[in-house]
């Protein structure tokens, strides 16, 4: 027998029903977020300049290309996961995105560490360069702010069930893609910089952006009722 | 016995109609979903009274998240996910209840100890941080002790809207108070 309070609640909910527009499909949302990333990366590269020797460098060191590919996979996986976490019933997609993102990050970190550990000292650390590391970390994080904010806007309109995981995945994923873009303008060819300035970027961005993004998500979720 | 596929397809078509504003289809859908949801919730809570409460939360969540259903997707996994999330929230709240009860006890006893004052301020801060509409519903129902009907009349909104706002307010308060206690 159904609880009479539930039946009463159903009558009230039905009485107050208003038409709603379904949220965008995940693929379209992902395309929009990737476009935002591309625009942010293009603007940042226009400001910072593109490294002219980039492709020659990648050809000479295929390990670096593999690290960047791992970061790109991690980025897409994180963004897919964060978008899917905002939609009930898409947990399988979210889990898949998290798994792919983690795998991409593991590849990037593994190969980055291997390159650093097995290379001659001169190639591993060509010169000290804390400011270069910091510049690439800031570049990656700054480029990552915009797509992760896009994810938060989508999630606020949807129904985020695990907001902390969602913002961590969004920030790490967006910054992983940002780290790939940062490499396009980065003049450093040593493996120490690759590891510190690029592979670490998702973790740094997740730490730096998670709380502001969580705060923004909570505010945006409440906004329509104000 | 009706095939599960037919039932799922009927629910899906009702949901699509509900998204367009069809109140009859929505009421049919929720009434039809009620035993399905309650059975799922009961299997996880193992407690009839809790299952009724959580089922109502699921209905409210379905209502507030109905725009997240995509018409080309099956409805049942969407409903299951909402029910599962509501049950997880219930389990988390139950685990936290002891701490929140300490908070309430400190409030009720006018506890003047530093911990009591801290908890009172925490509750006050949490209430202040709610959106106006939610805070009004919580204050009218819980602090002023009005019925849903009286609160609706006072606010000039429907009873359903009062319940919905109060539900969201309670949930936000639980999160905020839980965070204060951590």
Interface residues (C-beta under 8 A of the other chain):
Chain A: X2 X3 X5 X6 X7 X9 X10 X11 X12 X13 X14 X15 X16 X17 X18 X19 X20 X21 X22 X23 X25 X86 X87 X88 X89 X90 X91 X157 X158 X159 X161 X222 X225 X226
Chain B: X18 X19 X20 X21 X22 X23 X24 X26 X27 X30 X31 X34 X35 X38 X52 X55 X56 X59 X60 X61 X63 X64 X65 X66 X67 X68 X69 X70 X71 X72 X73 X77 X78 X79 X80 X81 X82 X85 X131 X132 X133 X134 X158 X159 X160 X161 X163 X164 X165 X168 X172
